[in-house]
Amino acid sequence: MDTDTPVNFKEVIVKTVDGDSIRGKINMGLEERVSDLFTKVETQFVILFGVSHKGGHNKTLFINKRNIIYVEPV
């Protein structure tokens, strides 16, 4: 694990193609804007932490960027 990478969480709402709205926290790392995670970072997945979804609490979800309609910072 890289201990030099900063942990900088932002709360977001993710709307997926199947109609789910998922609220959680996303680690911004070195990026300044949420949009930078989608335009500058080349990973296929976004990781959300602290998610309450489908009866579970404090979940971690890996969401494929192709399944996201929009991401709204809270």
VMD Tcl script that builds the backbone (N, CA, C; Angstrom):
set m [mol new atoms 222]
animate dup $m
set s [atomselect $m all]
$s set {name element resname resid chain x y z} {
  {N N MET 1 A 0.840 -1.187 0.000}
  {CA C MET 1 A 0.000 0.000 0.000}
  {C C MET 1 A 0.875 1.236 0.000}
  {N N ASP 2 A 0.522 2.216 -0.803}
  {CA C ASP 2 A 1.273 3.458 -0.908}
  {C C ASP 2 A 0.827 4.397 0.207}
  {N N THR 3 A 1.694 4.637 1.171}
  {CA C THR 3 A 1.327 5.484 2.307}
  {C C THR 3 A 1.483 6.969 1.998}
  {N N ASP 4 A 2.041 7.304 0.830}
  {CA C ASP 4 A 2.217 8.704 0.464}
  {C C ASP 4 A 0.992 9.293 -0.229}
  {N N THR 5 A 0.062 8.454 -0.660}
  {CA C THR 5 A -1.138 8.943 -1.327}
  {C C THR 5 A -2.105 9.498 -0.289}
  {N N PRO 6 A -2.528 10.751 -0.439}
  {CA C PRO 6 A -3.423 11.334 0.553}
  {C C PRO 6 A -4.820 10.708 0.507}
  {N N VAL 7 A -5.468 10.705 1.657}
  {CA C VAL 7 A -6.856 10.254 1.737}
  {C C VAL 7 A -7.707 11.507 1.859}
  {N N ASN 8 A -8.529 11.718 0.854}
  {CA C ASN 8 A -9.356 12.917 0.770}
  {C C ASN 8 A -10.733 12.483 0.297}
  {N N PHE 9 A -11.642 12.262 1.249}
  {CA C PHE 9 A -12.965 11.753 0.912}
  {C C PHE 9 A -13.944 12.875 0.599}
  {N N LYS 10 A -14.789 12.630 -0.403}
  {CA C LYS 10 A -15.918 13.511 -0.712}
  {C C LYS 10 A -17.165 12.647 -0.747}
  {N N GLU 11 A -18.260 13.184 -0.222}
  {CA C GLU 11 A -19.530 12.467 -0.274}
  {C C GLU 11 A -20.201 12.745 -1.614}
  {N N VAL 12 A -20.710 11.668 -2.235}
  {CA C VAL 12 A -21.331 11.781 -3.557}
  {C C VAL 12 A -22.586 10.929 -3.631}
  {N N ILE 13 A -23.405 11.229 -4.619}
  {CA C ILE 13 A -24.530 10.375 -4.994}
  {C C ILE 13 A -24.257 9.906 -6.412}
  {N N VAL 14 A -24.301 8.583 -6.609}
  {CA C VAL 14 A -24.054 7.987 -7.912}
  {C C VAL 14 A -25.373 7.444 -8.445}
  {N N LYS 15 A -25.747 7.839 -9.649}
  {CA C LYS 15 A -26.944 7.320 -10.326}
  {C C LYS 15 A -26.473 6.312 -11.369}
  {N N THR 16 A -26.991 5.072 -11.286}
  {CA C THR 16 A -26.547 4.018 -12.189}
  {C C THR 16 A -27.585 3.749 -13.277}
  {N N VAL 17 A -27.162 3.038 -14.309}
  {CA C VAL 17 A -28.043 2.763 -15.449}
  {C C VAL 17 A -29.255 1.924 -15.067}
  {N N ASP 18 A -29.179 1.169 -13.970}
  {CA C ASP 18 A -30.330 0.364 -13.554}
  {C C ASP 18 A -31.281 1.131 -12.634}
  {N N GLY 19 A -31.022 2.444 -12.453}
  {CA C GLY 19 A -31.938 3.291 -11.696}
  {C C GLY 19 A -31.584 3.494 -10.240}
  {N N ASP 20 A -30.549 2.825 -9.743}
  {CA C ASP 20 A -30.150 3.002 -8.347}
  {C C ASP 20 A -29.519 4.370 -8.129}
  {N N SER 21 A -29.804 4.960 -6.982}
  {CA C SER 21 A -29.092 6.137 -6.493}
  {C C SER 21 A -28.338 5.691 -5.259}
  {N N ILE 22 A -27.033 5.789 -5.309}
  {CA C ILE 22 A -26.182 5.277 -4.240}
  {C C ILE 22 A -25.407 6.432 -3.632}
  {N N ARG 23 A -25.530 6.578 -2.321}
  {CA C ARG 23 A -24.821 7.648 -1.610}
  {C C ARG 23 A -23.674 7.037 -0.825}
  {N N GLY 24 A -22.502 7.623 -0.984}
  {CA C GLY 24 A -21.340 7.127 -0.267}
  {C C GLY 24 A -20.194 8.114 -0.384}
  {N N LYS 25 A -19.024 7.673 0.062}
  {CA C LYS 25 A -17.835 8.514 0.029}
  {C C LYS 25 A -16.857 7.941 -0.983}
  {N N ILE 26 A -16.204 8.847 -1.674}
  {CA C ILE 26 A -15.230 8.470 -2.685}
  {C C ILE 26 A -13.897 9.122 -2.311}
  {N N ASN 27 A -12.808 8.372 -2.455}
  {CA C ASN 27 A -11.489 8.920 -2.152}
  {C C ASN 27 A -10.995 9.693 -3.365}
  {N N MET 28 A -10.775 10.959 -3.193}
  {CA C MET 28 A -10.329 11.819 -4.276}
  {C C MET 28 A -8.845 11.646 -4.582}
  {N N GLY 29 A -8.080 11.118 -3.633}
  {CA C GLY 29 A -6.642 10.960 -3.843}
  {C C GLY 29 A -6.002 12.312 -4.122}
  {N N LEU 30 A -5.323 12.418 -5.253}
  {CA C LEU 30 A -4.642 13.660 -5.625}
  {C C LEU 30 A -5.503 14.592 -6.463}
  {N N GLU 31 A -6.698 14.131 -6.835}
  {CA C GLU 31 A -7.562 14.925 -7.709}
  {C C GLU 31 A -8.299 15.995 -6.910}
  {N N GLU 32 A -8.574 17.115 -7.572}
  {CA C GLU 32 A -9.247 18.225 -6.911}
  {C C GLU 32 A -10.758 18.191 -7.085}
  {N N ARG 33 A -11.208 17.683 -8.236}
  {CA C ARG 33 A -12.639 17.671 -8.549}
  {C C ARG 33 A -13.111 16.242 -8.763}
  {N N VAL 34 A -14.367 15.987 -8.442}
  {CA C VAL 34 A -14.944 14.658 -8.653}
  {C C VAL 34 A -14.857 14.280 -10.131}
  {N N SER 35 A -15.084 15.230 -11.007}
  {CA C SER 35 A -15.035 14.948 -12.445}
  {C C SER 35 A -13.655 14.468 -12.889}
  {N N ASP 36 A -12.614 14.874 -12.179}
  {CA C ASP 36 A -11.258 14.428 -12.528}
  {C C ASP 36 A -11.110 12.917 -12.400}
  {N N LEU 37 A -11.863 12.297 -11.499}
  {CA C LEU 37 A -11.798 10.838 -11.335}
  {C C LEU 37 A -12.317 10.112 -12.566}
  {N N PHE 38 A -13.130 10.809 -13.361}
  {CA C PHE 38 A -13.709 10.199 -14.557}
  {C C PHE 38 A -12.997 10.613 -15.839}
  {N N THR 39 A -12.294 11.729 -15.805}
  {CA C THR 39 A -11.638 12.208 -17.017}
  {C C THR 39 A -10.123 12.027 -16.995}
  {N N LYS 40 A -9.510 12.029 -15.819}
  {CA C LYS 40 A -8.051 11.938 -15.720}
  {C C LYS 40 A -7.550 10.581 -15.245}
  {N N VAL 41 A -8.348 9.892 -14.437}
  {CA C VAL 41 A -7.947 8.607 -13.874}
  {C C VAL 41 A -8.441 7.498 -14.790}
  {N N GLU 42 A -7.552 6.590 -15.178}
  {CA C GLU 42 A -7.883 5.597 -16.194}
  {C C GLU 42 A -8.418 4.270 -15.644}
  {N N THR 43 A -8.704 4.182 -14.367}
  {CA C THR 43 A -9.244 2.937 -13.830}
  {C C THR 43 A -10.679 2.739 -14.306}
  {N N GLN 44 A -11.091 1.507 -14.416}
  {CA C GLN 44 A -12.421 1.166 -14.921}
  {C C GLN 44 A -13.492 1.277 -13.837}
  {N N PHE 45 A -13.081 1.203 -12.562}
  {CA C PHE 45 A -14.033 1.178 -11.457}
  {C C PHE 45 A -13.861 2.378 -10.533}
  {N N VAL 46 A -14.967 2.776 -9.917}
  {CA C VAL 46 A -14.982 3.775 -8.862}
  {C C VAL 46 A -15.317 3.034 -7.581}
  {N N ILE 47 A -14.631 3.363 -6.497}
  {CA C ILE 47 A -14.860 2.687 -5.221}
  {C C ILE 47 A -15.580 3.647 -4.281}
  {N N LEU 48 A -16.735 3.213 -3.780}
  {CA C LEU 48 A -17.506 3.988 -2.799}
  {C C LEU 48 A -17.415 3.305 -1.448}
  {N N PHE 49 A -17.202 4.098 -0.399}
  {CA C PHE 49 A -17.116 3.605 0.974}
  {C C PHE 49 A -18.280 4.128 1.788}
  {N N GLY 50 A -18.585 3.456 2.880}
  {CA C GLY 50 A -19.618 3.943 3.793}
  {C C GLY 50 A -20.992 4.000 3.169}
  {N N VAL 51 A -21.295 3.048 2.305}
  {CA C VAL 51 A -22.543 3.034 1.561}
  {C C VAL 51 A -23.619 2.252 2.318}
  {N N SER 52 A -24.813 2.809 2.408}
  {CA C SER 52 A -25.989 2.069 2.867}
  {C C SER 52 A -26.811 1.772 1.623}
  {N N HIS 53 A -26.934 0.470 1.306}
  {CA C HIS 53 A -27.558 0.099 0.035}
  {C C HIS 53 A -28.132 -1.300 0.130}
  {N N LYS 54 A -29.363 -1.457 -0.311}
  {CA C LYS 54 A -30.047 -2.754 -0.354}
  {C C LYS 54 A -29.953 -3.523 0.965}
  {N N GLY 55 A -30.275 -2.819 2.046}
  {CA C GLY 55 A -30.354 -3.451 3.361}
  {C C GLY 55 A -29.034 -3.556 4.104}
  {N N GLY 56 A -27.929 -3.246 3.458}
  {CA C GLY 56 A -26.632 -3.296 4.126}
  {C C GLY 56 A -26.178 -1.908 4.525}
  {N N HIS 57 A -25.329 -1.855 5.532}
  {CA C HIS 57 A -24.811 -0.575 6.016}
  {C C HIS 57 A -23.299 -0.609 6.015}
  {N N ASN 58 A -22.713 0.545 5.768}
  {CA C ASN 58 A -21.267 0.715 5.764}
  {C C ASN 58 A -20.582 -0.225 4.768}
  {N N LYS 59 A -21.197 -0.384 3.611}
  {CA C LYS 59 A -20.661 -1.246 2.562}
  {C C LYS 59 A -19.582 -0.525 1.761}
  {N N THR 60 A -18.778 -1.313 1.061}
  {CA C THR 60 A -17.839 -0.808 0.065}
  {C C THR 60 A -18.283 -1.372 -1.273}
  {N N LEU 61 A -18.506 -0.493 -2.255}
  {CA C LEU 61 A -18.954 -0.926 -3.580}
  {C C LEU 61 A -17.938 -0.523 -4.637}
  {N N PHE 62 A -17.695 -1.428 -5.569}
  {CA C PHE 62 A -16.867 -1.161 -6.738}
  {C C PHE 62 A -17.830 -1.048 -7.914}
  {N N ILE 63 A -17.933 0.133 -8.503}
  {CA C ILE 63 A -18.908 0.380 -9.562}
  {C C ILE 63 A -18.165 0.646 -10.867}
  {N N ASN 64 A -18.526 -0.116 -11.889}
  {CA C ASN 64 A -17.940 0.073 -13.205}
  {C C ASN 64 A -18.390 1.422 -13.757}
  {N N LYS 65 A -17.457 2.215 -14.225}
  {CA C LYS 65 A -17.787 3.557 -14.734}
  {C C LYS 65 A -18.788 3.513 -15.889}
  {N N ARG 66 A -18.804 2.416 -16.642}
  {CA C ARG 66 A -19.749 2.303 -17.761}
  {C C ARG 66 A -21.196 2.202 -17.289}
  {N N ASN 67 A -21.407 1.867 -16.005}
  {CA C ASN 67 A -22.752 1.723 -15.456}
  {C C ASN 67 A -23.242 2.968 -14.721}
  {N N ILE 68 A -22.508 4.052 -14.843}
  {CA C ILE 68 A -22.855 5.292 -14.130}
  {C C ILE 68 A -23.437 6.305 -15.112}
  {N N ILE 69 A -24.612 6.853 -14.737}
  {CA C ILE 69 A -25.223 7.915 -15.536}
  {C C ILE 69 A -24.638 9.265 -15.104}
  {N N TYR 70 A -24.626 9.503 -13.773}
  {CA C TYR 70 A -24.015 10.735 -13.269}
  {C C TYR 70 A -23.542 10.536 -11.843}
  {N N VAL 71 A -22.667 11.446 -11.418}
  {CA C VAL 71 A -22.182 11.505 -10.039}
  {C C VAL 71 A -22.382 12.937 -9.565}
  {N N GLU 72 A -23.041 13.059 -8.421}
  {CA C GLU 72 A -23.334 14.386 -7.883}
  {C C GLU 72 A -22.626 14.552 -6.531}
  {N N PRO 73 A -21.715 15.523 -6.416}
  {CA C PRO 73 A -21.126 15.794 -5.101}
  {C C PRO 73 A -22.201 16.306 -4.155}
  {N N VAL 74 A -22.147 15.885 -2.907}
  {CA C VAL 74 A -23.143 16.291 -1.919}
  {C C VAL 74 A -22.653 17.547 -1.215}
}
mol reanalyze $m
mol bondsrecalc $m
mol representation Tube
mol addrep $m
